[in-house]
Amino acid sequence: MVTPAQFTDAITIISPKEAKRAAKMAEKAAKKSPLTPRQKQVALVGAYGCFALCAVAVLIGIVILVVGH
């Protein structure tokens, strides 16, 4: 017999008190963010830019391997 705790996608039923506590903790964690909304936006754009740069580097490497041979 397998216990439900071993399933990562198992549905967890919580009481209203636990839900309220979790919401309060999430709100508190959101307030702790050291970044302003503008800084978060810049970080997101930078992350997308880095991802695009890596994708271009991989494509260039593939082109060099295919055409350079």
Sequence and secondary structure as in RCSB ss.txt:
>XXXX:A:sequence
MVTPAQFTDAITIISPKEAKRAAKMAEKAAKKSPLTPRQKQVALVGAYGCFALCAVAVLIGIVILVVGH
>XXXX:A:secstr
   GGG TT      HHHHHHHHHHHHHHHHT  S HHHHHHHHHHHHHHHHHHHHHHHHHHHHHHH  
